[in-house]
Amino acid sequence: MSDRKITPKAGTGAGTAPRAAAPEVSARAAALPREALEIAAGYAFTGPALHLGALLWEGGCLPDAQIRVPLPVLNRHGLVAGATGTGKTKTLQLIAEQLSAQGVPVFLADVKGDLSGVAAPGQPGDKVGARAAEVQQRWAAKGCPAEFYALGGIGRGIPVRATITSFGPVLLSKVLRLNPTQEQSLGLIFHYADTKGLELVDLKDLRAVVAFLTSDEGKGELKGIGGLSTATAGVILRSLTAFEAQGMADFFGEPEFDTGELLRTAEDGRGVVSVLELAAVQDRPQLFSTFLMWLLADLFHDLPEVGDADRPKLVFFFDEAHLLFDDASGAFLDAITQTVRLIRSKGVGVFFVTQTPKDVPADVLGQLGNRIQHALRAFTPDDQKALKATVKTFPNSAYDLEELLTGLGTGEAVVTVLSERGAPTPVAATRLRAPESLMGPLDAAELERAVTSSALYGRYAQAVDRESAYERLQASRGGKGPDEIRGGKGPDEIREAVGGAGEHRARQQKEQPSVVEQVVGSGMFKSLARSIGTQIGREITRSVFGTARRRR
């Protein structure tokens, strides 16, 4: 920490911080200065809570004034912010291991590749011992039950893949950087594939359907609902080609990852910490941020309503959150806001991790009830502007926050959370506890053993390329490529390619069902039809993000 003292604002008194009646304050804490005592009273919760650290006041650490966050309010979402090198990653680790210990599963997006150590016991040392003594922490080296994942298997981890169908047109448009008109056209393409039972498993499936809909025999299929222009189809096809050329094809396919895996607990009752390694795809930020949103949207689509429970079902940490909002359309931002607002009632808490609160749109920021703000830098006019904007996002405080936020040391933060009754707690400068798991990455060999020994490895490791839209369209035209489609197709079925005539052709049609007939008669389609019950037609149900699940 810097030499600058953490003192109350000039001209302020105890009345500037919200008063909270403390159900329990220790006898030693009662001897604290009046202002510090009022802040401490705001964090004296009666129910289960996570311990963040000890109060900082007038340049000193007050270990009898413990700063905590109630477990039940973790589904009210949160923000962890601060400049690079201020300790955000260790804060995630500290919260994750305590959630796991209380039986709550955790998801961590590991952008820098240094969170795998959460699975191993920490290493004692002078710095750890000194920090534990300062904040009255009974530190003991402990690891957490953990699973390690990697997008598409790029990196060390169990491969996480999604099918194009379940990823949906809204998220895919964000990844492909399509404009609103092109996004709408992509939505029509998905609508057509859904209603015709053409599964879009990977990128070649989507390319095949786009090529068919712009061919002589397919261009009439979408006329009744707006059509697909050749120019727009060309943009989409070029975007898909460029996307695949960048090595993105591995992220889409099967076996598709079941997001229910993120909700597991270990045999001893501790929550499993799921670590998704993103270091190997740091040069593809648009992809990984959108893929994280797919995971969240998929959970939102499938989980039942639970209301306010005694603990979250899952706490999801969304690192480098600004990447999700960069260049996002208004519709996309509206969908994020709606998902964040509604997923709380399904027991999922979402923490956005970024440098400043201004990286998060105001409508989303307004949904985040818990705040942990690490130090900010103020070296440039833009930095000063960001600092002032950050201060305005906090409740009224006894601190001079502009001075405080530039003077915090590594592992220190300004905290305000929701109390057990849902009211904001007083703003508290906090010296955070030390994580009890390893503060650094696992050894490469140890990480590899953890991945390959997982029960999930055999389920997801090997990619599968089964029959889907590409193969069915190719079969319907006698093995020709997507650009060689000939003949005509009616609006309700995909006919065989032109060939033969008279009785021979009629016999072929009778003996060999159309693509749609094959799909409708398949066990997969019948299962889907049963699952959606009274839904009209054969269209796949989609969530607010356009995501869909064909199976669970």
Disulfide bonds with the S-S distance in Angstrom:
none
